[in-house]
């Protein structure tokens, strides 16, 4: 298909168009040099430049996850076990949105930008927003409805199960926020903008490092909410980050403007054709974690708590893989 009907293949036009600024809004688009650097620059330095901000901030997110379980540990074994029961489902959503569907968003937008089709790139960002809202709503409904049965199957009983449901319903009841934030940041990364997503994540993590223990333990005159405080802190940080990212993508300083476009099935296919297949791999990996959590649950609440702590430490490996993987997709 031709450019006029929205074809998203990278094509040879990517290397022969005139300067990208020629068709961009003044002050609101990347220069031709920024796109040419991705298309023709040295591979390893460009990969490192794109990957390092993401790696650093995702490491900070892992630190936040470990710090959160540290503060929850003061509430007792049942609270740790409750958070551990929720962790596999949370990791499933996080990896599906980042490495799965988010990878499809980055890939589609990077191809459109490389072919100098800025209008298509911005339309894809809008389609990513629609996908985020739809999948987030499905995730919320599914986990709220089937979470109790799932956590019981994994070994949740009594107070541990109650803590899990309290934490889970707060986190997944607002899953749309998490999906919107993740896919819009994936859109920016696909446009070669890794700094803004990195700054947003880093700021959110730093706020959560203060807000989470304050709400869990009742610091600074705030109510002591226990494990619910951990969930509420994440929701508040996500909400603030979403507002910032949307305002940024609506401003003149972005290289990928978020605005309403006519819905086009080929743009949904461009994202989901890559993202849905990638998501299958993340689902398979997380099903293994869910199965292991269930196996630990056979040995009681303390075993679930111990396995949950170890799982959070294991996640230290993910930032490096995701950071360089996203950079490779963008290139």
N, C-alpha and C positions, 0 to 999 in steps of 0.2 A: 504494500500500500504506500501511497505517497505521503509527504508531510501534511498535506491538506486534510487527509482523513485520519490523522492522529497516529500514524505508524510510530511505534516506539523502538524499532530496532536501531542500533547505534549507527550503522551505515557509514559509507565513506565520506558523506558530507561533513562529518565531524572534523575532518582535517583540512578542509578547503574553504570554509566559510570566512567571510570578512570579520572584522573586529566585532566582538559580542556587544560592545557598548553602542554600536550603531543602532540596534533595535531596542535598547533598554531605556527605561525611564531615567531621567537625569538624577544622579545621586542615589538611585534606588536599586542599582544592579551592579554585579561584579564587572570588573574590567575584562577586556579580552585576554590580558596577561594572566589573570587568575585561572581562567579556563585552559589557556594554552599550557600553563605550568602543569596542570593535571594530565593534559593530553600528551605533552611532549617532554616534560621535565624528567630529570633522573629518577629512576624508580625507587631505589632504597631511601634516599633522603626525603622524597615526597611521602612515602609510606610512613616513615618515622614521624614526620611533621604532622601528618593527619592523625596518627595513632596515639602519640604520647599524651595529649590533653585528655583523651577519652580514657586511657589506661589509668592515669593519675586519679581522675575523679571517681572512676568505678572502684578503684582501690579504697578511696575514701568511703564509698557506699558500703563496701564490705566491712570496713572498720565500724561504721555506724551499726551494721547488723550485729556485729560481735558485741559492741558496747550495749546495744539494746538488750541482748540476752543476759549480759552481766547485770544490768539494772533489774531485769525481770527476775533474776535468780534470787534477789532479796525477798521476793514474794513467796518463795518455797518451791519444792519439787513439782507440785501440781501445775504451777504457773509455767515453769520451764517446759514441762511435758505438753501443756496446752499450746504454747508457741511452737513447739517442735512438730505437733500434729498438723499445724497450719502451714509450716514451712514448705513441704513438698508442693502443695497447691500454689503457694505464692511464687515459688521458683518456676513452676510450670508457666504461670501467667507472665512472669518477668522474662523468661527465655523465649516464649512464643512472641511476645510483643517486641522485644529487642532483636534477638537473633533470627526469628522467623519472619513474621509479617513486617517488622521494621526493616529487615534486610531487603525485602521486596520493595518497600518504599524507597530506600536509599538507591537501590539498583535502578528502578524505573526513572527516578529523577536525575540520577547521574547520566543515564543514557540520553535523556532529553536535553540536558544541559550540554553534554558533549557534542550533540548534533545541532547546537545553537537554537533549540526550540524552547525558548524561555516561556512562551505562552503554555505549551504543553507541560513544562515542568511545574508551573504554578497551578495548572489544573490538576495535576497529579497530587500536589500537596493538599488541595481541597478534597480530593477523593480519599486521600489518606485520613483526613479528619472524619469523613463520613464512615469509613471502615472502623476507625477507632471507637466511635460512638456506638456503632452496631455491635461490634464484638465485645466491647466493655459491658454493654447492657446484657448480652447473653451470658457472659461470665458471672455477672452479679446474680442474675436469676438462677443460674445453675448451681452456684456454690451455696447461696442462701437456702435453696430448696433441698439440695442433696448433701450439703455439708455434714449435718448431724449423722446421717447414715454412713458417710465415708469415714468420719473420725471415729465412730464406733468400730467400724471394720478394721481400722488401723490400731485398735487397742485402747481408745479413749474411754474412760469410765469415770463416773462420779465427778469430783471437783475438777479433775484434769479436762474432762469433756466440757464442762461448763466454761472453764477458762478458754478453751479452744474456740468454742462458739462465740463467746464474747469478743475475742480478738478477731476472728474470721469475719463476723458479720459487719464489723466496722470497716475492715480493710476491703472486703469484696463488695459490700454494699455501695461503695463509691469507686468501683473498678473502672468506670468510664473515665474518671480523672487520670488514672494511671495510664490507660491506653492512649488517651489524647496527648498527654505529655510525651510519652515514648515515641509515638509515630510522628508527631510534629518535629521532635528533635532528630528523628531518623531522616525526615525530609530535609532539614538543614544540613545534616551531614552529607546527604546525597548531593547537595549543592556545593559541597566543599567547605562549608562553614562548620568547623569543629569547635571553634572557640566559644561561641554563644552557648551551645548545649553543655559544654564543659563547665562554663561559668555558672550556668543555671543549676546544674547538678551539685557543683561544689558549694554554692550558696545554700542550697536546700539541705545538704548534708550537715553543714555547720549549724544551721538553725535547728535541725532535728537533734543534733548532739546535745543541745541545751534544752530544747522543748520536751524531748522524750523522757529523760529522767525527771524533769520538773513535773510532768503530768503523771508519771508512774508513781513517784514517791511523794508528791505533794510539796515540792520545793517552791520557794518564792511566793508563798501564800496561795498557790494554786491548789485545787482539790486533789486529794490522793485518789487516783482513778485505777491504780493497779495496772493489769495487763491492757485494759481498755485505753489507758493513757498512751501506750506504745502505738496502738492502732490509730488513735486520734491524732497523734503527732505526725504520723506519716500522711494522713489525709490532709491535714492543714498545710503541710509543706508542699504536697503535690498540688493543692489548689492554688497556692501562691505562685508556684512555678508555672502552672498552666496559664494563669493570667499574664504573667510576664512574657512568656513565649508568644502568646497570641498577639499581645500589644506590639512586641518586637516585629513579628511577621506582618503586621498591618502598617508598620512605619515605613518611612522612606529610606531608612538606613539598611534594610535587609536586602539580600541578593535573591530572596525567594518570597514574593509577596503572597500572603494568604488572603484570598478574596473568593467570592462566590463564582462558581462556574457551572455551566450546563453539565449534567451528569452524562458520562459517556462510558458505555460498557467496556470499550477497549482499554480505558484507563484503569478500570477495576481489574481487568484481566492482566494488564501489565504489572500491577502490584501483586496480585494474588497468584499469578502464574509462577512467580518466583517465591513469594512469601509463604504460600500455603504448603508447597513442597518442603521448604526449609522448616516450617512449623512441625511437620510430621516427625522430623528427626529430633526436635526438641521434646516432643510429646513422648517419643520412645525412651529418651534418656531419663525424663522425669518419672515415667511409669516405673522405671527401675528403682528410683529413689523412694517412690510411694510404696513399692513392694518391700523394700528393705525397712522402711519405717514400720510397716505392718508386721514384719518378722521381729523387729525389736519389741513391738507392742505385746507379743506373745510372752515376753519375760517381765512385763509389768511397767508401771508408770515411770519408775526410775530409769529403766532401760531406754524408754522413749526419750526421756530428758537428756540422757547421755548421748544418744545418737543424734539428737537435734543440735547439741553443742558442737559435735564433731562435724556435722554437715555444714555448719556456718563457717567453720575454719577451712573446710575443703573448698568453699566458694572463693577463696583467695586466688585460685587458679583462673577463674573466669575472666577477670578484667583484662588480662594480657591477651587472651584468645579473642575476646570480643573486640577489643580496641584495634588490633591489627586486622582482624577479619572485616570490620566495618571499613577501615581504610582501604583494604584491597577491593571491596565491593565498589566504593566510590570511584576508584581509579579505573 
